Amino acid sequence: MAEGSNGRRRFSDKWGKHELDVLAVLSSAFPQWLTSRQIAQRVKAYADSYGELADQAAKAAFAKQFQRDRAKLAAMGIAIESRQPEYSSKSEGQDFASYRLQLGDEPRIRLRFRPEDLPVLAAANYLARSMSMSSMPAHAQQQSHASRTAPRVPQTPIPGLGLDSIAPGLGTQHIPENLVKEVDSRRFAATVAIGSEHINVAYSDSDDLAMFVLEHPNSSVVSPPEAVAAYHRRLNAATQFQLADDSANPMTAKVRAQSIESGEPEEDEEPSSQKAHKKNAFQTGSEVDRRLRLMLFLSAHLGEEYSLPELAERFIGKPRNDDEMKKYVNTIHKDINTLTTVSDDGEMAGSQFFDIDWSLLDAEGIVSATNSLGLERLAGISPQYMSMLTASVNYLAHTQLLPEDQREQASDLYARLVKYVAPGQTPWLSLTGYELEPRCFDVVKDAIKRHALLNMEYRDGSGRVKRRLVAPSKIYADEGVYYAAMWTDVEQAAPDDLKDLVHKDMTLNKETGEPRIWQVLRIARIEEADIVEPTRPIDIPKVSVSELRKWITDTATPAVFITDQPHLDFIKTLADADVEPCGEGEKVHLYVQSDSWFVAFCIAHARHIVAVAPETLRTMMIARAERELSLSEQAAATEQER
């Protein structure tokens, strides 16, 4: 027992081993409940420091340390549940809470993963863990009134270690920096209804969420209540937009697109001082974390044989040279000794999880464990987490967050995982700014592959529905959004009954001085599309993405908005905008390539925008905001009826 400077007992755990002791004690007792006193007596580290909990100071110190250790285990994927204290005559009038491992009612799922699955699986696990708060049913979130001011810390334990037990080496995989950056920058989660589907959306702030909803027609925020209220505030503010004076001051300041920090938090957003801790791209974890992962792996593979170098590479990483391999092997050997330690008095107060074939280990460096304490119950994936993991794999297979080869691997992995998820139980999820492959994506892609025409119905930048016959040439992603380049000079290849759908724009492009034959269209705006075989081969010139951008810059509409205060961060994200002082705020001049985008942008940032121009766009904004408020009220009424 260690003594502090004030004479009080303080907890001491030099080797970080008491979490393992707690796990061993609770696992050996399962399914029985253990009281605080019983845990303090049986865990050697606690017993040395707090003894029999004979005085109030010891009880308070134990409670503080035990809850800290319990939280550590929960963060690593192992939950300890509690129940109301029961009176016992042996407790001398003191009621103690009871605890046991939380294993759930359903057995865990165990799969065999291929080595090539691990990079994608690690990325999907990272995404799924970040979305875990929104994995709860919407009605459960509403009942618990989960506050959106808290970071997306899971309310249930993250079963990452359970996944490690059947996918060893997962923690040593490198996760793409872009994925880590994008996931970590979206600190909140909400459930959004898009048509009949519910999607779990991760977003950075309320403006970000509002922009996502407004860019997806017929969608609404379902939960949590704080996100719904924040969205409604923006809609109400947008209905009050005034008409801005669109005259330009020649003394304007050019805004440069740049990476910015989050602005001042709204009343329903998390202060920057409470931001969730950013994770490293490598998920190796702490020493205790590694031992827990090793322990669960051995529990799930009792009797099987693994060499020390193999375990070292799986749980520490691939060594760069022989000396580093020796260091890793020694570390794993030390971990094995830690996991098989017995206390001095011979009782189960240490972490004696296994019996090890020591002769085999000493002679050949091979680990074979037997007689687990039942910890194999923790190995594998819970059905609830399997559904979120499967959704994450599917999302990564259809976004630009992973390179093309890993996206193909994700598609293959999804086909295997979805077999273990009940129909209708796979949640949809999304990150704002990174849309899934739109509904007509495969049709457009197939038309390009077949050198065919496309008979498409789409919405233009002003929201009007049109139908055209075009030849899709290229698909590219720009800032997380999918676009298709359409060649419009297809009259000679069009069937006779469809020639009236051909529209070749011969007006001159101001940038190039050539006819504006290309049409660049966001794929999400295509409502429906059919492949049409051409009557003759189509000669489409090759064009780069940078050249395609020139075809759309000269069709932009001049627009203006006025803010209520200067130097707002969201203005800095607008490339090539001109800013001038205007009263207490600023007047921003920009050219808008899509009317619908500008409408959504101004409504999403309506808490700081007081006036807009031209009048046609202001009218569209007010009408859109009023319509969204009406739809939100209808959606809320429908949810209550359910």
ChimeraX attribute file (.defattr): number of C-alpha atoms within 10 A of each C-alpha:
attribute: neighborCount
match mode: 1-to-1
recipient: residues
	/A:1	14
	/A:2	13
	/A:3	12
	/A:4	10
	/A:5	8
	/A:6	6
	/A:7	8
	/A:8	12
	/A:9	17
	/A:10	16
	/A:11	18
	/A:12	15
	/A:13	12
	/A:14	8
	/A:15	9
	/A:16	12
	/A:17	17
	/A:18	22
	/A:19	21
	/A:20	23
	/A:21	25
	/A:22	25
	/A:23	25
	/A:24	24
	/A:25	25
	/A:26	21
	/A:27	20
	/A:28	15
	/A:29	15
	/A:30	17
	/A:31	12
	/A:32	13
	/A:33	18
	/A:34	20
	/A:35	19
	/A:36	20
	/A:37	21
	/A:38	17
	/A:39	23
	/A:40	24
	/A:41	18
	/A:42	21
	/A:43	26
	/A:44	23
	/A:45	23
	/A:46	26
	/A:47	19
	/A:48	16
	/A:49	21
	/A:50	24
	/A:51	20
	/A:52	17
	/A:53	20
	/A:54	10
	/A:55	10
	/A:56	9
	/A:57	13
	/A:58	18
	/A:59	17
	/A:60	13
	/A:61	18
	/A:62	24
	/A:63	14
	/A:64	12
	/A:65	14
	/A:66	19
	/A:67	12
	/A:68	13
	/A:69	16
	/A:70	19
	/A:71	16
	/A:72	16
	/A:73	22
	/A:74	20
	/A:75	19
	/A:76	21
	/A:77	20
	/A:78	24
	/A:79	23
	/A:80	18
	/A:81	14
	/A:82	15
	/A:83	12
	/A:84	10
	/A:85	14
	/A:86	12
	/A:87	13
	/A:88	11
	/A:89	8
	/A:90	8
	/A:91	11
	/A:92	8
	/A:93	9
	/A:94	11
	/A:95	17
	/A:96	18
	/A:97	15
	/A:98	19
	/A:99	21
	/A:100	21
	/A:101	20
	/A:102	16
	/A:103	17
	/A:104	12
	/A:105	7
	/A:106	9
	/A:107	14
	/A:108	20
	/A:109	16
	/A:110	17
	/A:111	13
	/A:112	7
	/A:113	14
	/A:114	9
	/A:115	11
	/A:116	11
	/A:117	16
	/A:118	20
	/A:119	21
	/A:120	27
	/A:121	24
	/A:122	26
	/A:123	25
	/A:124	25
	/A:125	23
	/A:126	22
	/A:127	27
	/A:128	25
	/A:129	21
	/A:130	22
	/A:131	29
	/A:132	22
	/A:133	21
	/A:134	27
	/A:135	24
	/A:136	16
	/A:137	11
	/A:138	17
	/A:139	14
	/A:140	10
	/A:141	19
	/A:142	14
	/A:143	9
	/A:144	9
	/A:145	13
	/A:146	16
	/A:147	16
	/A:148	19
	/A:149	19
	/A:150	16
	/A:151	20
	/A:152	21
	/A:153	18
	/A:154	17
	/A:155	13
	/A:156	15
	/A:157	19
	/A:158	23
	/A:159	24
	/A:160	24
	/A:161	28
	/A:162	27
	/A:163	30
	/A:164	24
	/A:165	26
	/A:166	23
	/A:167	23
	/A:168	21
	/A:169	24
	/A:170	29
	/A:171	26
	/A:172	21
	/A:173	20
	/A:174	17
	/A:175	21
	/A:176	17
	/A:177	13
	/A:178	13
	/A:179	19
	/A:180	18
	/A:181	14
	/A:182	19
	/A:183	21
	/A:184	22
	/A:185	18
	/A:186	21
	/A:187	23
	/A:188	27
	/A:189	28
	/A:190	27
	/A:191	25
	/A:192	24
	/A:193	19
	/A:194	16
	/A:195	11
	/A:196	8
	/A:197	10
	/A:198	18
	/A:199	19
	/A:200	25
	/A:201	22
	/A:202	28
	/A:203	24
	/A:204	19
	/A:205	22
	/A:206	23
	/A:207	21
	/A:208	17
	/A:209	27
	/A:210	26
	/A:211	21
	/A:212	25
	/A:213	22
	/A:214	21
	/A:215	16
	/A:216	15
	/A:217	12
	/A:218	14
	/A:219	22
	/A:220	26
	/A:221	26
	/A:222	23
	/A:223	24
	/A:224	23
	/A:225	17
	/A:226	18
	/A:227	25
	/A:228	21
	/A:229	15
	/A:230	21
	/A:231	24
	/A:232	18
	/A:233	16
	/A:234	21
	/A:235	25
	/A:236	18
	/A:237	19
	/A:238	28
	/A:239	18
	/A:240	16
	/A:241	22
	/A:242	18
	/A:243	19
	/A:244	18
	/A:245	14
	/A:246	17
	/A:247	9
	/A:248	14
	/A:249	13
	/A:250	8
	/A:251	10
	/A:252	15
	/A:253	14
	/A:254	16
	/A:255	16
	/A:256	14
	/A:257	14
	/A:258	11
	/A:259	9
	/A:260	10
	/A:261	10
	/A:262	13
	/A:263	12
	/A:264	12
	/A:265	13
	/A:266	14
	/A:267	9
	/A:268	16
	/A:269	21
	/A:270	20
	/A:271	16
	/A:272	12
	/A:273	6
	/A:274	10
	/A:275	15
	/A:276	16
	/A:277	8
	/A:278	11
	/A:279	12
	/A:280	13
	/A:281	18
	/A:282	15
	/A:283	15
	/A:284	18
	/A:285	17
	/A:286	10
	/A:287	15
	/A:288	19
	/A:289	20
	/A:290	20
	/A:291	21
	/A:292	25
	/A:293	28
	/A:294	24
	/A:295	24
	/A:296	26
	/A:297	26
	/A:298	26
	/A:299	24
	/A:300	22
	/A:301	18
	/A:302	16
	/A:303	15
	/A:304	12
	/A:305	15
	/A:306	16
	/A:307	14
	/A:308	23
	/A:309	19
	/A:310	14
	/A:311	21
	/A:312	23
	/A:313	18
	/A:314	19
	/A:315	23
	/A:316	20
	/A:317	18
	/A:318	17
	/A:319	15
	/A:320	8
	/A:321	8
	/A:322	9
	/A:323	10
	/A:324	12
	/A:325	19
	/A:326	15
	/A:327	13
	/A:328	22
	/A:329	21
	/A:330	15
	/A:331	16
	/A:332	22
	/A:333	19
	/A:334	12
	/A:335	18
	/A:336	20
	/A:337	14
	/A:338	18
	/A:339	24
	/A:340	16
	/A:341	17
	/A:342	16
	/A:343	14
	/A:344	10
	/A:345	8
	/A:346	9
	/A:347	12
	/A:348	19
	/A:349	24
	/A:350	27
	/A:351	24
	/A:352	22
	/A:353	31
	/A:354	21
	/A:355	14
	/A:356	19
	/A:357	15
	/A:358	14
	/A:359	11
	/A:360	13
	/A:361	17
	/A:362	10
	/A:363	8
	/A:364	11
	/A:365	16
	/A:366	21
	/A:367	22
	/A:368	20
	/A:369	23
	/A:370	16
	/A:371	14
	/A:372	21
	/A:373	19
	/A:374	15
	/A:375	21
	/A:376	19
	/A:377	16
	/A:378	27
	/A:379	27
	/A:380	25
	/A:381	23
	/A:382	20
	/A:383	18
	/A:384	17
	/A:385	22
	/A:386	23
	/A:387	23
	/A:388	27
	/A:389	28
	/A:390	27
	/A:391	24
	/A:392	28
	/A:393	28
	/A:394	25
	/A:395	26
	/A:396	26
	/A:397	27
	/A:398	19
	/A:399	21
	/A:400	23
	/A:401	21
	/A:402	19
	/A:403	12
	/A:404	13
	/A:405	9
	/A:406	17
	/A:407	21
	/A:408	16
	/A:409	19
	/A:410	27
	/A:411	18
	/A:412	15
	/A:413	21
	/A:414	20
	/A:415	13
	/A:416	13
	/A:417	18
	/A:418	19
	/A:419	10
	/A:420	15
	/A:421	16
	/A:422	10
	/A:423	8
	/A:424	7
	/A:425	14
	/A:426	18
	/A:427	17
	/A:428	20
	/A:429	26
	/A:430	23
	/A:431	23
	/A:432	20
	/A:433	16
	/A:434	20
	/A:435	19
	/A:436	21
	/A:437	17
	/A:438	16
	/A:439	15
	/A:440	17
	/A:441	18
	/A:442	11
	/A:443	15
	/A:444	27
	/A:445	16
	/A:446	14
	/A:447	20
	/A:448	20
	/A:449	12
	/A:450	11
	/A:451	20
	/A:452	23
	/A:453	28
	/A:454	24
	/A:455	19
	/A:456	19
	/A:457	17
	/A:458	21
	/A:459	18
	/A:460	16
	/A:461	18
	/A:462	15
	/A:463	13
	/A:464	9
	/A:465	13
	/A:466	13
	/A:467	17
	/A:468	18
	/A:469	28
	/A:470	26
	/A:471	30
	/A:472	25
	/A:473	22
	/A:474	20
	/A:475	19
	/A:476	14
	/A:477	15
	/A:478	11
	/A:479	9
	/A:480	16
	/A:481	18
	/A:482	21
	/A:483	18
	/A:484	22
	/A:485	22
	/A:486	23
	/A:487	23
	/A:488	21
	/A:489	21
	/A:490	23
	/A:491	20
	/A:492	14
	/A:493	18
	/A:494	23
	/A:495	16
	/A:496	10
	/A:497	7
	/A:498	13
	/A:499	15
	/A:500	12
	/A:501	17
	/A:502	18
	/A:503	16
	/A:504	18
	/A:505	14
	/A:506	11
	/A:507	11
	/A:508	14
	/A:509	18
	/A:510	15
	/A:511	12
	/A:512	12
	/A:513	9
	/A:514	12
	/A:515	14
	/A:516	21
	/A:517	18
	/A:518	22
	/A:519	18
	/A:520	18
	/A:521	19
	/A:522	20
	/A:523	22
	/A:524	21
	/A:525	21
	/A:526	21
	/A:527	16
	/A:528	14
	/A:529	20
	/A:530	15
	/A:531	19
	/A:532	18
	/A:533	16
	/A:534	18
	/A:535	14
	/A:536	12
	/A:537	12
	/A:538	18
	/A:539	12
	/A:540	15
	/A:541	7
	/A:542	7
	/A:543	12
	/A:544	8
	/A:545	13
	/A:546	8
	/A:547	11
	/A:548	16
	/A:549	12
	/A:550	16
	/A:551	21
	/A:552	19
	/A:553	15
	/A:554	17
	/A:555	15
	/A:556	14
	/A:557	13
	/A:558	13
	/A:559	19
	/A:560	24
	/A:561	24
	/A:562	29
	/A:563	24
	/A:564	16
	/A:565	15
	/A:566	18
	/A:567	12
	/A:568	15
	/A:569	15
	/A:570	14
	/A:571	19
	/A:572	17
	/A:573	15
	/A:574	16
	/A:575	14
	/A:576	15
	/A:577	19
	/A:578	22
	/A:579	24
	/A:580	19
	/A:581	18
	/A:582	14
	/A:583	12
	/A:584	10
	/A:585	18
	/A:586	20
	/A:587	27
	/A:588	25
	/A:589	23
	/A:590	17
	/A:591	18
	/A:592	18
	/A:593	17
	/A:594	16
	/A:595	20
	/A:596	21
	/A:597	16
	/A:598	20
	/A:599	24
	/A:600	22
	/A:601	19
	/A:602	23
	/A:603	28
	/A:604	27
	/A:605	22
	/A:606	22
	/A:607	19
	/A:608	19
	/A:609	23
	/A:610	20
	/A:611	22
	/A:612	26
	/A:613	20
	/A:614	17
	/A:615	13
	/A:616	11
	/A:617	19
	/A:618	24
	/A:619	17
	/A:620	17
	/A:621	26
	/A:622	21
	/A:623	13
	/A:624	20
	/A:625	24
	/A:626	16
	/A:627	12
	/A:628	22
	/A:629	17
	/A:630	11
	/A:631	15
	/A:632	20
	/A:633	12
	/A:634	11
	/A:635	17
	/A:636	15
	/A:637	11
	/A:638	10
	/A:639	12
	/A:640	8
	/A:641	7
	/A:642	6
